[in-house]
């Protein structure tokens, strides 16, 4: 697993393929959390989270895969 990092961004639902929740950073970065809690699945919600970057690709081909720690 990768190193832990704190990220800040806006939660958005992406209607690509089967659909998924992603986080768009204030700096334009995109993160695809594999374990986003249901309570955070709110369009436009600003979040600050500690994450670990994961190796691999997702079927959505969007953003960097991260795990919230």
Wavefront OBJ file of the C-alpha trace (Angstrom):
o trace
v 0.000 0.000 0.000
v 1.006 3.563 -0.574
v 1.831 6.324 1.847
v -0.960 8.108 3.731
v -1.828 11.666 2.675
v -4.519 14.188 3.599
v -6.701 15.332 0.698
v -9.396 18.009 0.453
v -12.033 18.065 -2.233
v -15.664 17.919 -3.268
v -17.652 14.673 -3.439
v -19.451 14.190 -6.756
v -21.430 11.374 -8.336
v -20.054 10.422 -11.746
v -22.571 8.939 -14.149
v -20.001 6.921 -16.083
v -20.652 3.232 -16.719
v -22.555 1.938 -13.684
v -21.855 5.202 -11.807
v -19.629 5.906 -8.811
v -18.734 8.505 -6.192
v -15.493 10.401 -6.700
v -13.688 13.273 -5.028
v -12.433 16.224 -7.047
v -9.623 18.112 -5.375
v -9.580 21.867 -5.103
v -6.375 21.655 -7.171
v -8.065 19.643 -9.949
v -6.862 16.190 -8.857
v -9.344 13.315 -8.963
v -9.583 10.486 -6.441
v -11.664 7.328 -6.559
v -12.266 6.136 -2.977
v -12.869 2.386 -2.713
v -14.477 2.698 0.737
v -16.370 6.010 0.820
v -18.843 5.822 3.744
v -22.544 6.135 2.807
v -22.848 9.222 5.018
v -20.364 11.003 2.725
v -22.220 10.158 -0.493
v -23.589 13.690 -0.859
v -23.250 15.672 -4.063
v -21.130 18.786 -3.473
v -20.016 17.830 0.051
v -16.585 19.249 0.900
v -14.392 16.702 2.667
v -10.918 16.467 4.141
v -9.774 12.868 4.418
v -6.659 10.868 5.178
v -6.145 8.358 2.366
v -3.674 5.776 1.108
v -3.021 5.487 -2.602
v -3.681 2.040 -4.082
v -1.941 0.362 -6.989
v -4.071 -0.851 -9.849
v -6.788 0.343 -12.163
v -10.539 0.506 -11.792
v -13.074 -0.235 -14.495
v -14.099 3.450 -14.377
v -10.676 4.705 -15.555
v -11.180 7.904 -13.580
v -8.977 9.351 -10.854
v -6.443 7.739 -8.562
v -7.733 4.852 -6.463
v -7.508 5.569 -2.739
v -8.526 3.923 0.516
v -9.781 6.136 3.328
v -7.856 5.394 6.531
l 1 2 3 4 5 6 7 8 9 10 11 12 13 14 15 16 17 18 19 20 21 22 23 24 25 26 27 28 29 30 31 32 33 34 35 36 37 38 39 40 41 42 43 44 45 46 47 48 49 50 51 52 53 54 55 56 57 58 59 60 61 62 63 64 65 66 67 68 69
